[in-house]
Amino acid sequence: MNNNDVLVQVEHLKQYFPAGGYGKNKRFVKAVDDVSFAIKRGETLGLVGESGCGKTTTGRSLLRLYEPTGGKIIYDGKVIFDKDEKIAVDMLPYRKKMQIVFQDPYASLDPRMTVADIVGEPIDIHKLAASKQERYDKIIEMLRRVGLNSEHANRYPHEFSGGQRQRVGIARALAVNPEFIVCDEPISALDVSIQAQVINMFEDLQAELGLTYLFIAHDLSVVKHISNRIGVMYLGKMVELADSYELTTRPLHPYTQSLISAIPVADPIKARANKRIVLEGDVPSPLNPPSGCRFRTRCPYATERCAAEEPAFKEVSTGHYVACHHVNEQ
């Protein structure tokens, strides 16, 4: 990958949250543990995995909404965080370039603010409007971009449906004219009929404004549709990363194979022929993850080596990375 093409690069990102105990007995939830990836300009990197695997924490740590415990974050060739070198730049200038659309449109909008004030707030913070008229014009332009209009500007969040609220959240993110947006499960709280509209809107905005996305979701069929490449996370670790088509047609990690097998197929004949891979057991606690490979307690191919040795996240074919000891044996 040419470094000039890369907009966001994450190296060995760690995010540990304290979970009680003192001194030597202090315990941590290793929400994100040694995750590395890069996102090219103008592409969408999908991030999938079951609830609690660290997807959202990865997105928020990348934007430094949570200060990372370790690792390195490079944005557009500049190091904005490096734990080892003690680099942590002021994020205010970068907030204009890096934005987030939150998962829950009910919790992420202030109920006491009108839509105009919600969308206008980032414009005020970054001083992007010289006059009240320019501010108002920008707000209306943002609302129009996401399929709302000037009549919506003076209403409050409780007057909108879930899909409309999420559009307001997207308009707020777009207000500072960003280059990169973390989409944190932006459709999981929405009705299925609305999901397709919002996904199409994300794609239109990307084509129109040249945006780069980190698209976090647990619905692989949605991620497959919108992403250029897909990363799969399990219990704080990245287990596979590949081109979208490659990952969905030739998954190499047993966990990814299970996720792919669960995607519903519209054709009943094909659906019957599909072999569903059902995982045994429960997801282990991130407070006390298994030794070696974290997936081994639910993996049909697990051996003693998997318990003793953590698999390296390595490139097995061009652009296809996987962390599994038995990748060539399946």
SENU-826884 format. One record per residue (C-alpha): x, y, z; residue number from 0. Coordinates in nm, 2 decimals, always signed. Layout:
BEGIN
selo x=X	y=Y	z=Z	nr=NUM $
...
END
This chain:
BEGIN
selo x=+0.00	y=+0.00	z=+0.00	nr=0 $
selo x=+0.15	y=+0.33	z=-0.10	nr=1 $
selo x=+0.19	y=+0.56	z=+0.20	nr=2 $
selo x=+0.06	y=+0.86	z=+0.01	nr=3 $
selo x=-0.28	y=+0.68	z=-0.03	nr=4 $
selo x=-0.31	y=+0.61	z=+0.34	nr=5 $
selo x=-0.52	y=+0.86	z=+0.54	nr=6 $
selo x=-0.54	y=+0.68	z=+0.88	nr=7 $
selo x=-0.29	y=+0.43	z=+1.02	nr=8 $
selo x=-0.32	y=+0.25	z=+1.35	nr=9 $
selo x=-0.03	y=+0.05	z=+1.49	nr=10 $
selo x=-0.05	y=-0.18	z=+1.79	nr=11 $
selo x=-0.35	y=+0.01	z=+1.94	nr=12 $
selo x=-0.44	y=-0.09	z=+2.29	nr=13 $
selo x=-0.72	y=+0.03	z=+2.51	nr=14 $
selo x=-0.74	y=-0.12	z=+2.86	nr=15 $
selo x=-1.00	y=-0.01	z=+3.11	nr=16 $
selo x=-0.94	y=-0.06	z=+3.49	nr=17 $
selo x=-1.17	y=-0.31	z=+3.65	nr=18 $
selo x=-1.09	y=-0.30	z=+4.02	nr=19 $
selo x=-0.81	y=-0.43	z=+4.23	nr=20 $
selo x=-0.50	y=-0.26	z=+4.37	nr=21 $
selo x=-0.13	y=-0.27	z=+4.30	nr=22 $
selo x=-0.02	y=-0.61	z=+4.16	nr=23 $
selo x=-0.38	y=-0.73	z=+4.17	nr=24 $
selo x=-0.51	y=-0.45	z=+3.96	nr=25 $
selo x=-0.73	y=-0.59	z=+3.68	nr=26 $
selo x=-0.80	y=-0.46	z=+3.33	nr=27 $
selo x=-1.06	y=-0.52	z=+3.06	nr=28 $
selo x=-0.85	y=-0.55	z=+2.75	nr=29 $
selo x=-1.11	y=-0.40	z=+2.52	nr=30 $
selo x=-0.86	y=-0.34	z=+2.23	nr=31 $
selo x=-0.54	y=-0.54	z=+2.24	nr=32 $
selo x=-0.27	y=-0.48	z=+1.98	nr=33 $
selo x=-0.48	y=-0.39	z=+1.68	nr=34 $
selo x=-0.32	y=-0.26	z=+1.36	nr=35 $
selo x=-0.47	y=-0.15	z=+1.03	nr=36 $
selo x=-0.46	y=+0.13	z=+0.77	nr=37 $
selo x=-0.74	y=+0.31	z=+0.58	nr=38 $
selo x=-0.68	y=+0.45	z=+0.23	nr=39 $
selo x=-0.82	y=+0.78	z=+0.12	nr=40 $
selo x=-1.17	y=+0.76	z=-0.02	nr=41 $
selo x=-1.23	y=+0.40	z=+0.09	nr=42 $
selo x=-1.46	y=+0.24	z=+0.35	nr=43 $
selo x=-1.30	y=-0.01	z=+0.59	nr=44 $
selo x=-1.57	y=-0.22	z=+0.76	nr=45 $
selo x=-1.52	y=-0.35	z=+1.11	nr=46 $
selo x=-1.73	y=-0.64	z=+1.22	nr=47 $
selo x=-1.76	y=-0.88	z=+1.52	nr=48 $
selo x=-2.01	y=-0.97	z=+1.79	nr=49 $
selo x=-2.11	y=-0.73	z=+2.06	nr=50 $
selo x=-1.83	y=-0.66	z=+2.31	nr=51 $
selo x=-1.55	y=-0.74	z=+2.08	nr=52 $
selo x=-1.40	y=-0.39	z=+2.09	nr=53 $
selo x=-1.52	y=-0.24	z=+1.76	nr=54 $
selo x=-1.67	y=+0.08	z=+1.90	nr=55 $
selo x=-1.37	y=+0.12	z=+2.14	nr=56 $
selo x=-1.14	y=+0.09	z=+1.85	nr=57 $
selo x=-1.32	y=+0.37	z=+1.67	nr=58 $
selo x=-1.34	y=+0.60	z=+1.97	nr=59 $
selo x=-0.97	y=+0.54	z=+2.07	nr=60 $
selo x=-0.87	y=+0.61	z=+1.71	nr=61 $
selo x=-1.04	y=+0.96	z=+1.75	nr=62 $
selo x=-0.89	y=+0.98	z=+2.10	nr=63 $
selo x=-1.23	y=+1.02	z=+2.26	nr=64 $
selo x=-1.07	y=+0.76	z=+2.48	nr=65 $
selo x=-0.70	y=+0.82	z=+2.53	nr=66 $
selo x=-0.54	y=+0.50	z=+2.41	nr=67 $
selo x=-0.34	y=+0.29	z=+2.66	nr=68 $
selo x=-0.08	y=+0.21	z=+2.40	nr=69 $
selo x=+0.01	y=+0.21	z=+2.03	nr=70 $
selo x=+0.05	y=+0.47	z=+1.76	nr=71 $
selo x=-0.20	y=+0.67	z=+1.55	nr=72 $
selo x=-0.10	y=+0.84	z=+1.23	nr=73 $
selo x=-0.33	y=+1.07	z=+1.04	nr=74 $
selo x=-0.24	y=+1.19	z=+0.69	nr=75 $
selo x=+0.13	y=+1.12	z=+0.75	nr=76 $
selo x=+0.14	y=+1.30	z=+1.09	nr=77 $
selo x=+0.18	y=+1.11	z=+1.42	nr=78 $
selo x=-0.11	y=+1.23	z=+1.64	nr=79 $
selo x=-0.05	y=+0.98	z=+1.92	nr=80 $
selo x=+0.25	y=+0.76	z=+2.01	nr=81 $
selo x=+0.26	y=+0.62	z=+2.36	nr=82 $
selo x=+0.62	y=+0.51	z=+2.34	nr=83 $
selo x=+0.75	y=+0.84	z=+2.22	nr=84 $
selo x=+0.51	y=+1.03	z=+2.45	nr=85 $
selo x=+0.35	y=+1.21	z=+2.16	nr=86 $
selo x=-0.01	y=+1.33	z=+2.21	nr=87 $
selo x=-0.10	y=+1.63	z=+1.99	nr=88 $
selo x=-0.38	y=+1.87	z=+2.06	nr=89 $
selo x=-0.68	y=+1.72	z=+1.88	nr=90 $
selo x=-0.89	y=+2.04	z=+1.83	nr=91 $
selo x=-0.75	y=+2.10	z=+1.47	nr=92 $
selo x=-0.80	y=+1.74	z=+1.39	nr=93 $
selo x=-1.17	y=+1.73	z=+1.51	nr=94 $
selo x=-1.24	y=+1.93	z=+1.19	nr=95 $
selo x=-1.10	y=+1.65	z=+0.98	nr=96 $
selo x=-1.21	y=+1.35	z=+1.19	nr=97 $
selo x=-1.57	y=+1.31	z=+1.29	nr=98 $
selo x=-1.80	y=+1.03	z=+1.43	nr=99 $
selo x=-2.16	y=+0.93	z=+1.38	nr=100 $
selo x=-2.28	y=+0.77	z=+1.70	nr=101 $
selo x=-2.48	y=+0.45	z=+1.73	nr=102 $
selo x=-2.78	y=+0.56	z=+1.92	nr=103 $
selo x=-2.95	y=+0.86	z=+1.77	nr=104 $
selo x=-3.17	y=+0.89	z=+2.08	nr=105 $
selo x=-2.87	y=+0.93	z=+2.32	nr=106 $
selo x=-2.63	y=+1.13	z=+2.11	nr=107 $
selo x=-2.85	y=+1.44	z=+2.05	nr=108 $
selo x=-2.91	y=+1.69	z=+2.33	nr=109 $
selo x=-3.29	y=+1.70	z=+2.38	nr=110 $
selo x=-3.28	y=+2.07	z=+2.49	nr=111 $
selo x=-3.12	y=+2.19	z=+2.17	nr=112 $
selo x=-3.30	y=+2.25	z=+1.84	nr=113 $
selo x=-3.17	y=+2.08	z=+1.53	nr=114 $
selo x=-3.02	y=+2.41	z=+1.40	nr=115 $
selo x=-2.82	y=+2.44	z=+1.73	nr=116 $
selo x=-2.71	y=+2.08	z=+1.72	nr=117 $
selo x=-2.58	y=+2.11	z=+1.36	nr=118 $
selo x=-2.45	y=+2.47	z=+1.43	nr=119 $
selo x=-2.25	y=+2.38	z=+1.74	nr=120 $
selo x=-1.94	y=+2.24	z=+1.55	nr=121 $
selo x=-1.96	y=+2.54	z=+1.32	nr=122 $
selo x=-1.94	y=+2.77	z=+1.62	nr=123 $
selo x=-1.66	y=+2.58	z=+1.80	nr=124 $
selo x=-1.44	y=+2.58	z=+1.49	nr=125 $
selo x=-1.54	y=+2.94	z=+1.39	nr=126 $
selo x=-1.65	y=+2.83	z=+1.04	nr=127 $
selo x=-1.91	y=+3.11	z=+0.98	nr=128 $
selo x=-1.83	y=+3.48	z=+0.97	nr=129 $
selo x=-2.19	y=+3.59	z=+1.02	nr=130 $
selo x=-2.53	y=+3.46	z=+1.15	nr=131 $
selo x=-2.66	y=+3.44	z=+0.79	nr=132 $
selo x=-2.36	y=+3.23	z=+0.68	nr=133 $
selo x=-2.41	y=+3.00	z=+0.98	nr=134 $
selo x=-2.78	y=+2.96	z=+0.90	nr=135 $
selo x=-2.70	y=+2.89	z=+0.53	nr=136 $
selo x=-2.45	y=+2.63	z=+0.63	nr=137 $
selo x=-2.69	y=+2.46	z=+0.87	nr=138 $
selo x=-2.97	y=+2.44	z=+0.60	nr=139 $
selo x=-2.72	y=+2.32	z=+0.34	nr=140 $
selo x=-2.61	y=+2.03	z=+0.58	nr=141 $
selo x=-2.97	y=+1.94	z=+0.65	nr=142 $
selo x=-3.05	y=+1.94	z=+0.28	nr=143 $
selo x=-2.75	y=+1.71	z=+0.22	nr=144 $
selo x=-2.90	y=+1.45	z=+0.45	nr=145 $
selo x=-3.25	y=+1.47	z=+0.31	nr=146 $
selo x=-3.40	y=+1.71	z=+0.57	nr=147 $
selo x=-3.51	y=+2.07	z=+0.50	nr=148 $
selo x=-3.53	y=+2.42	z=+0.66	nr=149 $
selo x=-3.86	y=+2.34	z=+0.83	nr=150 $
selo x=-3.68	y=+2.08	z=+1.04	nr=151 $
selo x=-3.42	y=+2.33	z=+1.17	nr=152 $
selo x=-3.63	y=+2.47	z=+1.46	nr=153 $
selo x=-3.76	y=+2.14	z=+1.59	nr=154 $
selo x=-3.63	y=+1.94	z=+1.88	nr=155 $
selo x=-3.49	y=+1.58	z=+1.86	nr=156 $
selo x=-3.80	y=+1.42	z=+2.02	nr=157 $
selo x=-4.01	y=+1.54	z=+1.73	nr=158 $
selo x=-3.82	y=+1.32	z=+1.49	nr=159 $
selo x=-3.82	y=+0.94	z=+1.41	nr=160 $
selo x=-3.51	y=+0.73	z=+1.47	nr=161 $
selo x=-3.40	y=+0.76	z=+1.10	nr=162 $
selo x=-3.45	y=+1.13	z=+1.09	nr=163 $
selo x=-3.25	y=+1.17	z=+1.42	nr=164 $
selo x=-2.96	y=+0.97	z=+1.27	nr=165 $
selo x=-2.97	y=+1.21	z=+0.97	nr=166 $
selo x=-2.93	y=+1.50	z=+1.21	nr=167 $
selo x=-2.63	y=+1.32	z=+1.36	nr=168 $
selo x=-2.48	y=+1.28	z=+1.02	nr=169 $
selo x=-2.55	y=+1.64	z=+0.93	nr=170 $
selo x=-2.37	y=+1.74	z=+1.26	nr=171 $
selo x=-2.07	y=+1.53	z=+1.16	nr=172 $
selo x=-2.06	y=+1.68	z=+0.81	nr=173 $
selo x=-2.09	y=+2.04	z=+0.93	nr=174 $
selo x=-1.71	y=+2.09	z=+0.97	nr=175 $
selo x=-1.64	y=+1.94	z=+0.63	nr=176 $
selo x=-1.44	y=+1.64	z=+0.75	nr=177 $
selo x=-1.23	y=+1.40	z=+0.55	nr=178 $
selo x=-1.27	y=+1.10	z=+0.77	nr=179 $
selo x=-1.58	y=+0.97	z=+0.96	nr=180 $
selo x=-1.61	y=+0.69	z=+1.21	nr=181 $
selo x=-1.96	y=+0.54	z=+1.16	nr=182 $
selo x=-2.03	y=+0.36	z=+1.48	nr=183 $
selo x=-2.31	y=+0.11	z=+1.41	nr=184 $
selo x=-2.51	y=+0.41	z=+1.26	nr=185 $
selo x=-2.80	y=+0.19	z=+1.15	nr=186 $
selo x=-2.83	y=-0.08	z=+1.42	nr=187 $
selo x=-3.09	y=+0.13	z=+1.61	nr=188 $
selo x=-3.30	y=+0.19	z=+1.30	nr=189 $
selo x=-3.59	y=+0.01	z=+1.14	nr=190 $
selo x=-3.48	y=-0.23	z=+0.86	nr=191 $
selo x=-3.68	y=-0.03	z=+0.60	nr=192 $
selo x=-3.48	y=+0.29	z=+0.70	nr=193 $
selo x=-3.14	y=+0.12	z=+0.71	nr=194 $
selo x=-3.11	y=+0.09	z=+0.33	nr=195 $
selo x=-3.19	y=+0.46	z=+0.29	nr=196 $
selo x=-2.92	y=+0.56	z=+0.54	nr=197 $
selo x=-2.66	y=+0.33	z=+0.39	nr=198 $
selo x=-2.74	y=+0.47	z=+0.04	nr=199 $
selo x=-2.70	y=+0.82	z=+0.18	nr=200 $
selo x=-2.36	y=+0.73	z=+0.32	nr=201 $
selo x=-2.25	y=+0.61	z=-0.02	nr=202 $
selo x=-2.38	y=+0.92	z=-0.20	nr=203 $
selo x=-2.21	y=+1.15	z=+0.05	nr=204 $
selo x=-1.88	y=+0.96	z=+0.00	nr=205 $
selo x=-1.90	y=+0.99	z=-0.38	nr=206 $
selo x=-2.00	y=+1.36	z=-0.35	nr=207 $
selo x=-1.75	y=+1.47	z=-0.08	nr=208 $
selo x=-1.47	y=+1.22	z=-0.12	nr=209 $
selo x=-1.51	y=+1.09	z=+0.24	nr=210 $
selo x=-1.32	y=+0.81	z=+0.40	nr=211 $
selo x=-1.51	y=+0.58	z=+0.64	nr=212 $
selo x=-1.44	y=+0.34	z=+0.92	nr=213 $
selo x=-1.78	y=+0.16	z=+0.92	nr=214 $
selo x=-1.85	y=-0.03	z=+1.24	nr=215 $
selo x=-2.13	y=-0.28	z=+1.24	nr=216 $
selo x=-2.23	y=-0.63	z=+1.34	nr=217 $
selo x=-2.44	y=-0.70	z=+1.04	nr=218 $
selo x=-2.21	y=-0.85	z=+0.78	nr=219 $
selo x=-2.45	y=-0.82	z=+0.49	nr=220 $
selo x=-2.46	y=-0.44	z=+0.54	nr=221 $
selo x=-2.08	y=-0.42	z=+0.58	nr=222 $
selo x=-2.03	y=-0.64	z=+0.27	nr=223 $
selo x=-2.25	y=-0.39	z=+0.07	nr=224 $
selo x=-2.07	y=-0.07	z=+0.17	nr=225 $
selo x=-1.71	y=-0.16	z=+0.24	nr=226 $
selo x=-1.40	y=-0.19	z=+0.02	nr=227 $
selo x=-1.22	y=-0.39	z=+0.28	nr=228 $
selo x=-1.34	y=-0.57	z=+0.60	nr=229 $
selo x=-1.17	y=-0.63	z=+0.93	nr=230 $
selo x=-1.30	y=-0.89	z=+1.17	nr=231 $
selo x=-1.25	y=-0.85	z=+1.54	nr=232 $
selo x=-1.29	y=-1.11	z=+1.82	nr=233 $
selo x=-1.24	y=-1.03	z=+2.19	nr=234 $
selo x=-1.02	y=-0.72	z=+2.14	nr=235 $
selo x=-0.81	y=-0.87	z=+1.86	nr=236 $
selo x=-0.82	y=-0.83	z=+1.48	nr=237 $
selo x=-0.84	y=-1.19	z=+1.35	nr=238 $
selo x=-0.88	y=-1.13	z=+0.97	nr=239 $
selo x=-0.86	y=-0.84	z=+0.73	nr=240 $
selo x=-0.91	y=-0.86	z=+0.35	nr=241 $
selo x=-1.08	y=-0.71	z=+0.05	nr=242 $
selo x=-1.46	y=-0.72	z=+0.09	nr=243 $
selo x=-1.52	y=-0.98	z=-0.19	nr=244 $
selo x=-1.23	y=-1.19	z=-0.09	nr=245 $
selo x=-1.33	y=-1.20	z=+0.27	nr=246 $
selo x=-1.69	y=-1.30	z=+0.19	nr=247 $
selo x=-1.61	y=-1.56	z=-0.07	nr=248 $
selo x=-1.29	y=-1.71	z=+0.08	nr=249 $
selo x=-1.29	y=-1.65	z=+0.46	nr=250 $
selo x=-0.98	y=-1.82	z=+0.62	nr=251 $
selo x=-1.04	y=-1.77	z=+0.99	nr=252 $
selo x=-1.29	y=-2.01	z=+1.16	nr=253 $
selo x=-1.46	y=-1.72	z=+1.33	nr=254 $
selo x=-1.51	y=-1.53	z=+1.00	nr=255 $
selo x=-1.63	y=-1.85	z=+0.83	nr=256 $
selo x=-1.90	y=-1.88	z=+1.10	nr=257 $
selo x=-2.00	y=-1.52	z=+1.06	nr=258 $
selo x=-2.02	y=-1.55	z=+0.68	nr=259 $
selo x=-2.23	y=-1.87	z=+0.71	nr=260 $
selo x=-2.49	y=-1.67	z=+0.91	nr=261 $
selo x=-2.56	y=-1.42	z=+0.64	nr=262 $
selo x=-2.92	y=-1.48	z=+0.52	nr=263 $
selo x=-2.96	y=-1.58	z=+0.15	nr=264 $
selo x=-3.27	y=-1.47	z=-0.04	nr=265 $
selo x=-3.27	y=-1.78	z=-0.27	nr=266 $
selo x=-3.43	y=-2.07	z=-0.07	nr=267 $
selo x=-3.25	y=-2.34	z=-0.28	nr=268 $
selo x=-2.91	y=-2.18	z=-0.21	nr=269 $
selo x=-3.01	y=-2.12	z=+0.15	nr=270 $
selo x=-3.08	y=-2.49	z=+0.20	nr=271 $
selo x=-2.75	y=-2.59	z=+0.05	nr=272 $
selo x=-2.56	y=-2.35	z=+0.28	nr=273 $
selo x=-2.40	y=-2.51	z=+0.57	nr=274 $
selo x=-2.45	y=-2.30	z=+0.88	nr=275 $
selo x=-2.14	y=-2.31	z=+1.11	nr=276 $
selo x=-2.27	y=-2.28	z=+1.46	nr=277 $
selo x=-2.01	y=-2.19	z=+1.73	nr=278 $
selo x=-2.01	y=-2.38	z=+2.05	nr=279 $
selo x=-1.97	y=-2.22	z=+2.39	nr=280 $
selo x=-1.99	y=-1.86	z=+2.51	nr=281 $
selo x=-1.77	y=-1.56	z=+2.44	nr=282 $
selo x=-1.50	y=-1.56	z=+2.72	nr=283 $
selo x=-1.47	y=-1.26	z=+2.95	nr=284 $
selo x=-1.24	y=-0.98	z=+2.83	nr=285 $
selo x=-1.13	y=-0.96	z=+3.19	nr=286 $
selo x=-0.99	y=-1.31	z=+3.17	nr=287 $
selo x=-0.92	y=-1.40	z=+2.81	nr=288 $
selo x=-0.80	y=-1.75	z=+2.71	nr=289 $
selo x=-0.42	y=-1.80	z=+2.68	nr=290 $
selo x=-0.28	y=-1.82	z=+2.33	nr=291 $
selo x=-0.54	y=-1.77	z=+2.06	nr=292 $
selo x=-0.85	y=-1.61	z=+2.21	nr=293 $
selo x=-1.08	y=-1.79	z=+1.98	nr=294 $
selo x=-0.96	y=-2.14	z=+2.07	nr=295 $
selo x=-1.23	y=-2.21	z=+2.33	nr=296 $
selo x=-1.49	y=-2.20	z=+2.05	nr=297 $
selo x=-1.28	y=-2.32	z=+1.76	nr=298 $
selo x=-1.34	y=-2.66	z=+1.59	nr=299 $
selo x=-0.97	y=-2.68	z=+1.48	nr=300 $
selo x=-0.81	y=-2.58	z=+1.82	nr=301 $
selo x=-0.50	y=-2.78	z=+1.93	nr=302 $
selo x=-0.25	y=-2.75	z=+2.22	nr=303 $
selo x=-0.04	y=-2.51	z=+2.01	nr=304 $
selo x=-0.34	y=-2.27	z=+2.01	nr=305 $
selo x=-0.34	y=-2.26	z=+2.39	nr=306 $
selo x=+0.03	y=-2.22	z=+2.42	nr=307 $
selo x=+0.11	y=-1.97	z=+2.15	nr=308 $
selo x=-0.07	y=-1.66	z=+2.02	nr=309 $
selo x=-0.10	y=-1.67	z=+1.64	nr=310 $
selo x=+0.06	y=-1.38	z=+1.46	nr=311 $
selo x=-0.15	y=-1.15	z=+1.24	nr=312 $
selo x=+0.02	y=-1.21	z=+0.91	nr=313 $
selo x=-0.04	y=-1.16	z=+0.53	nr=314 $
selo x=-0.12	y=-1.50	z=+0.37	nr=315 $
selo x=-0.20	y=-1.36	z=+0.02	nr=316 $
selo x=-0.19	y=-1.01	z=-0.12	nr=317 $
selo x=-0.39	y=-0.79	z=+0.11	nr=318 $
selo x=-0.54	y=-1.08	z=+0.30	nr=319 $
selo x=-0.42	y=-1.09	z=+0.67	nr=320 $
selo x=-0.53	y=-1.36	z=+0.92	nr=321 $
selo x=-0.43	y=-1.47	z=+1.27	nr=322 $
selo x=-0.46	y=-1.85	z=+1.28	nr=323 $
selo x=-0.22	y=-2.13	z=+1.33	nr=324 $
selo x=-0.42	y=-2.37	z=+1.11	nr=325 $
selo x=-0.49	y=-2.14	z=+0.82	nr=326 $
selo x=-0.34	y=-2.38	z=+0.56	nr=327 $
selo x=-0.49	y=-2.70	z=+0.71	nr=328 $
selo x=-0.86	y=-2.63	z=+0.68	nr=329 $
END
